[in-house]
Amino acid sequence: MTDSKEISQLRRTLLLGAAGASVAGYDINAWAQTAASQTLKISHQFPSGTDFRDRLCKKFADEVSKKTNGALKFDVYPQSSLMKTNAQFSALRKGALDLSFYPMPYAGGEVVEANIGLMPGLVTSYDQGAKWKNAEVGKILNKVMESKGIIIVSWVWQAGGVATRSGPIIVPDDVKGVKVRGGSREFDAMLKAAGGSVMTSIPSNEIYQAVQTGSLDAAYTSSASLMSFKLAELTKNFTSAKNKSYWYMLEPLMMSKIVFDALPAKQREIIMAVGTDMEKFGTEQAKLDDIDASIAFAKAGNKVYELDASVVEKWKAVAKVSAWKEFAERNETCAAMMRSAEKIS
C-alpha cells in the first residue's frame, strides 16, 4: 500500500508537471486512474445481444472504458431489468440513473418538446434525420433537454412499420376503427385524425401482450422492436419500412447531466466523441433491421407490404393538419423546432 511519504512524493511530481513519471515504483497515470475509477449504469428496455440497441450500448461502454484506460466502466441492464421503461427518463433527470438508450417521445409527458422525436411524416429518410443534430431543430432540442437535466450522447434514428392482426394498414383510410398503438402523442394524433382507435402510453416491450390479449389490433414500432418483441407470431399483415416510411423515431443514448457534469473534462470529451462514433453503427444496423423485419414477418406467414412516396404523402397530409399543427401550437419553442425541421430535406 502507498504510505504517506510516497503519496506526498506523487503529489509533488504531479505539481511539477511530470505526468508520465514513475516514483517509488508507482506509475502516476495508473495511480490517478485507479483513484478516479467508477462504474456507470446504462439501462434500456431491449433484449440482450440480438437487438442492435443493446449492442450499441455495450460497444459504447467498451470504447469509453478503453479510451479512459478503465477510469470509466459500465454495467448494461437490458430488458428494463434495472428499472421499468417509463421510469428511466425521470431517473436520468434526478441523477438516479447514469445513462439510458431511450425513445425520445417517451419523455413527452415530462418535456413536451421531446414529442418531436416521433412526428409522423416529418422525417422520411435516414439522411434527413441525420441532419437534425447540427440544424437549428437539433440545437433547440439539445438546449431544452439540457435544461431538463439530460445530455444527448448519440443521435440514432430508426424507421418503423405496422403489424396487424386484421387487415393491412397502408393508406390512412385503412386505420379507421382499428385499435392501434402509434408510439408517440403526435403519431397518435395523426392516427386519431385518420379514424383510428388509439391506445396510448404502451412502451414497445409491452406491445406483445396487448396484441395477444386483443387490446390492440395493430402496432407501429421500429423494425428492431417488431423483431425483438416477436410480433410476427401474433399478426397476419406487416407494412414494412424497407422502401419508404412515415414512422421515424429519434432514439438516442442519453446521459444524466448531473452525472455528466461531475466527470472530469477529458472524460466528458471522450463520452461525447464515442457517442458520435456510435451514430454510424446505429444507422447501419437500423437500415439492416428494416430489411430483416420484412424477411422475418414473411417467414412467419405474414403478408408483407411496402410503401411508395405517394402513400407517404397521403399520411403526411393527415399529419400536417393534426399532429404538426397541434405540436406547433403548444409553445414558441415547439413552433421554432417545426419551422426548422420542415426546411430539412
N, C-alpha and C positions, 0 to 999 in steps of 0.2 A: 504494500500500500504506500502511496506517496505521503511522506511526512511533511511537516510544516516548512522545513528548510527547503525541500525540493519544490514545493508549491511556490514559495517565495521566489526561488530562482526562476521558475517558469514564468511567473508574472513579470519579473524584471526583463526577461528575454523578450516577452511579447511586447512590452512597452518600448523596447529598443527597436522593434520592427522586424526582428529575426523570426518571422512566422514559420519558416521551414526548418529551424534548428532543432536539434535534439539535446536535451540536458539530462544528465544523470540517468541516461538510458530511456528517457521518455520522449516520444515524438509529440511535439506540441500540437500539431494538427489533429492527430488521433485523440489526444487527451481532451482537446476542446470539443471535438465532435461527440465523444462519449459523454461528456458532461452535459451536452445540449440535446442528446438523443431523445426522441419522443415518438410515440406511435399514435397515428390519427386513424379515425374510423370513417369508412366510406359505406354508406347504406344505399340500397336500391331494391326495387320490387321484382327484379327479373331472375329467371333461373340461372344457376351457376354453370359456366362452361359453354353451354350450347348457344347462349344468347350473346350477341356481339357487345351489348352494353355492359355485361359483366366482364367480358374480356377486355374491353376498353378500360374499365376501372382498374383491372389488375395490371394492364400494360402501363397505365399512368403511374400506379403505385410503384412498380418495379423501376421505371425510368427515374422518377423523382428520388427514390431511395438510392439508386446508383449515382445520380448526379450530386447528391448531398453526402456521398460517402457514408450512407447509413444514418446520418443525423436525423432524417425523417423516415419513418417506417409506417406501414399502413396495414390495417386489417379490413378486409372487404366482407360485408354482410349482405348476401343476396337474398332474394325472395322475402323481403321485409322481415328477415329473421332478427334484426336488431330492434326495429320499431315498425309500427303499422305505416302503410304507404302515406296516408294523408297527414300523418303527424310529422313527417320528415322536414317539411318546409319551416314550420314553426320552431322545430328543434334547431335548425340551422340558424335562424334569426337570433335565438337566445344563446347560441354557443354551446348547446347541449349535444349537438351533432356536428362533426367536423366537415364532412363532405357528403353529397348525395348526387347520384345521376337521376334527375327528377324532371318529369314532364312540366314544362313551363306553365301551361294553363291550369294545372292542378293547384297552382298558387293563386289563381284568380280571385278566390274568396277573400284572401287577405290583401292582395295587391292587385287592384282592378286592371292595371296596365299589363299585367302578365298574361291576360287573356289574348293578347295579340299573337301569342305563341302558337295558337291554332285558330287562325282566322280563315274561314273557308274561301278558297279561290284567290286569296291574296298572294300566296306563293304557289307556283305551279311547276317549279323545277328546282333541282338541287343547286344549280348555278345561281338562280335568282335568290334563293335563301342564303347562300354563302356571302352574298353582297351586303346583307343586313349588318353584319358585325361592324364594318367600317363606315357604314352610311349613317345619316342622321338618326334614323329609327333605332339603330343599334346603340348609338351614343346615348340617346334618351333612355333606352331600356336599361343600359348599364348604370346610368345615374340614378334612376328610380330604384333599381334593385340594391345598389349600394346604400341608398338612403334607408332601405328597409333591412339592412344587415346582411346582404348577400353579395358575394363575388361570383361572377360568371367566369369559370375557368376554361371550359371548352364549349364551343357553339356547335351543336350537332343537330342536323335536320333529318327527319325521317318522313318518307311518304307512307301512305296507308290506303287501304281499301275497305270494303264492307262485305261481311259474310252474313248470309241469311238462312233461316230455317224454311222460309216460304219462297215466294218469287224473287227474282233478282232485282237489285236496285241499280239502275243505270241512269235514267233521266229523273228529274225532280218529281214527276207525277208518280213514279214507282214507290215513293215513300209514304204516300197517303194511307193513313190508318195503321201504319206499321209501328210496333213497339220497338224503338230504336235507341241506341246509345251512340252519341256523336263524339264525345271526348273533351268538349270544352263548352263553356257557356255560349260562346259565339257560334260554334258549329251547331249546337242545339237550337239556337235562334233561327238559323237558316233552315234546319230540318222542320221546325215547327211551322215556319212560313210556307214550306212546301207541303204541309199537311201531315207530318209525322207525329206519332205519339211518343214523346221523348222521355227517356229515363235519365236523370242527371246524377252526378256525383258517384259514378261507379268507376273505380280505378280499373285499369286493364287486367290486373291479376284477379279480378272478381267477375269478369265477363263470363267465363265458362259456366260458373254456377248459375248466373242469371239466365243464360240461354238454356241450360239444362233443365231448369225449373219452369221455363216458359215465361219468365218475367220479361225476357227480351225475345223479339223475333229476328232482330238484326243488330249487328255491332260494327261500328267503324273503329279501327285502331291501326297502329303501324303494322307494316308487313312483318317486322320482327316479333311483335306481340301476337299477331294472328297465328304464327307458327309456335312460338314458345308456350302459349297457353292452349294449344291443341284444339282450336275452334273447329277445324275441319272434321273432327269426329262427330260434331253435332249438326252441321249445316249442309245445305244442298246446293247453294249457289254462292259464287265468290266473284266480286268485281275487283280486279287487280289494279295495282299501281305501276305495273310493269311498263306500260306505254305512257299514259298520262294520268294525272290525279289532281283533284282539288282539295285533297287532305294532305297537308304538310305540317308537321309539328316540330317546334323547336324544343329539343330535349337536351338541355345542357348538363354538364358536370358543374355543380355549384359548390361553393365553399362558404362556411360561416365567416363573415367579415371580422367578427370578434376574434376568432381563431387565427385567421389570416394576418390581421394587423399585429398580433402578438409575436409573429415569427420574425427572425432577422431578415433584413432587406434582401440578402442574397438568396435565401430560401424562398422568399416570395417571388423573386425573379424566375427562379427555376420552376416553380409551380406553374406560373403563367406561360412560360416558354414550352414546357412539356404539354400543358393543356392545349396550346395552339397546335403542337405536333400531332396530337390525338385527333384533331378535326379531320384530317385527311383519311385516317383509318376509319373513323366513324362514317364518313360519307361513302367510302368504298364499300363498307360492309352493308350499309343501308341499301345501296343500289343492288347488291347481290341478293339481299333478302327480298327485294321486290320481285326478282326473277324466281327465287326459290319458293316463295309463297305460292305463286301460280302453279308450280310443279307439285308442291305438297298438297294443295287443295284438289288438283286434278287426280292425283294418285288416290286420294281419299274418297273419290267418287263425286266430288262437286263439279258442277258445270261452271267453267271459268269464262269471264267476260273481261274485255279490255275497253278502255275509253279512248276517244279521239278528242281533238281540240274543240270541235263543235259542241260536244257534250259538256266539256269543262266550262265553256262559255255559258251554257244554259244554267248550270249551277251558280256560276259567278253572278249572273243577272239576279238570281234569287238572293244571294248573299249581300249584294250591294244595297238592296232596299230593306234588308233586315239586319243581319249581323254587323255589316260595315257601318250602317247608319247609327245603330244603337250604340256601338262602341265609340264612335267619334263624338257622340253627344254626351258622353259621360263626364269628360272634363277636357280642358285645353291640351293637357299632355297627351291624352288618347288621340285627340284630333290631330296634333302635330305628328304623332307617330304614323297615323294613317296617311297623312299627306306625303310624308317621306317614303313610306313603303309602296304607295301606289305609283311612285315615279320609277321604281326599280323594275327592270325587265330582264 
